[in-house]
Amino acid sequence: MAMAELPEGDKLNLGCGPVHAAGWINIDGSNRAYLASRLNQIDCLLVKFGLIPPTEFCKSTKYHNLFKRLPYPDNSVACIYAGELWEHFEYEDASNLTKECYRILRPKGVLRVRVPDSPAFWERYLHLYREEMSKPRNERKAKPLIEHTQMFFNDICTRKKYLGSMGHTHKWNFDEVQLVEMFEMSGFIHVERMQFRESRIPDVDRVEVSGFLIVEGVKQ
Ligand SMILES: C[S@@+](CC[C@H](N)C(=O)[O-])C[C@H]1O[C@@H](n2cnc3c(N)ncnc32)[C@H](O)[C@@H]1O
């Protein structure tokens, strides 16, 4: 893949969570990001007295709820990275966010999104199911299927009470087909599935902490 130069401009790390990368604007909309960035002294006191655990969020974290319009003018930023964020939005909301990214990127700017690979999750379910079904009926065990299903509903989809996952749970299942189409429908070109840390963004290693389904596209 030919690596065209990124345009000048800010680099945004959306839904940064604990990944605070040097040289990037790290943006998050969680309650803790609000506390640590806007009320930092109170956050520090609460940590000091052991009332809340330490956090990577800090004064330089930019607090922003990504359901809202991105606080950047049209054609102003160089690249946008989002690791494990798109799945926290329902399809239409993720599509709107993709369009917002297109709006604020400069021409030749890059959007890169990393999400859980849902086909891999459900392939594992089908594998477990077929394994049990291949056994005589009196030897089948539901436990592995229950555990896999529980992971989806308890840890992934079900809205957690109180501060579980900072109130953010997964709201969509992404795969390569949906994500590539979402990019293309927002106007991106050269949309491709990418390997871990293989990118047009030279310092992607600062924000990309693991693999999964990764799609990248370029603004025309
Ligand atoms: C699973 S973490 C991902 C952390 C990191 N980007 C990574 O790659 O590991 C998802 C992050 O997205 C943030 N988030 C979810 N919905 C959001 C929203 N509507 N606005 C802003 N941030 C949001 C959460 O607060 C959380 O920190």
PDBQT file of the ligand as one rigid body, heavy atoms in Angstrom, charges set to zero:
ROOT
HETATM    1  C1  LIG A 301     -13.657   0.315  25.247  1.00  0.00    +0.000 C 
HETATM    2  S1  LIG A 301     -13.078   1.947  25.565  1.00  0.00    +0.000 S 
HETATM    3  C2  LIG A 301     -11.804   2.106  24.346  1.00  0.00    +0.000 C 
HETATM    4  C3  LIG A 301     -10.538   2.681  24.910  1.00  0.00    +0.000 C 
HETATM    5  C4  LIG A 301      -9.395   2.839  23.909  1.00  0.00    +0.000 C 
HETATM    6  N1  LIG A 301      -9.758   3.688  22.800  1.00  0.00    +0.000 N 
HETATM    7  C5  LIG A 301      -8.895   1.526  23.390  1.00  0.00    +0.000 C 
HETATM    8  O1  LIG A 301      -8.657   1.431  22.174  1.00  0.00    +0.000 OA
HETATM    9  O2  LIG A 301      -8.710   0.590  24.168  1.00  0.00    +0.000 OA
HETATM   10  C6  LIG A 301     -14.375   2.941  24.895  1.00  0.00    +0.000 C 
HETATM   11  C7  LIG A 301     -14.265   4.391  25.310  1.00  0.00    +0.000 C 
HETATM   12  O3  LIG A 301     -15.194   5.143  24.548  1.00  0.00    +0.000 OA
HETATM   13  C8  LIG A 301     -15.796   6.106  25.398  1.00  0.00    +0.000 C 
HETATM   14  N2  LIG A 301     -17.126   6.449  24.873  1.00  0.00    +0.000 N 
HETATM   15  C9  LIG A 301     -18.167   5.609  24.656  1.00  0.00    +0.000 A 
HETATM   16  N3  LIG A 301     -19.226   6.291  24.212  1.00  0.00    +0.000 NA
HETATM   17  C10 LIG A 301     -18.847   7.591  24.125  1.00  0.00    +0.000 A 
HETATM   18  C11 LIG A 301     -19.499   8.795  23.738  1.00  0.00    +0.000 A 
HETATM   19  N4  LIG A 301     -20.764   8.804  23.364  1.00  0.00    +0.000 N 
HETATM   20  N5  LIG A 301     -18.788   9.955  23.768  1.00  0.00    +0.000 NA
HETATM   21  C12 LIG A 301     -17.500   9.962  24.153  1.00  0.00    +0.000 A 
HETATM   22  N6  LIG A 301     -16.827   8.865  24.548  1.00  0.00    +0.000 NA
HETATM   23  C13 LIG A 301     -17.499   7.688  24.542  1.00  0.00    +0.000 A 
HETATM   24  C14 LIG A 301     -15.887   5.433  26.756  1.00  0.00    +0.000 C 
HETATM   25  O4  LIG A 301     -15.967   6.384  27.795  1.00  0.00    +0.000 OA
HETATM   26  C15 LIG A 301     -14.589   4.617  26.786  1.00  0.00    +0.000 C 
HETATM   27  O5  LIG A 301     -13.547   5.299  27.414  1.00  0.00    +0.000 OA
ENDROOT
TORSDOF 0
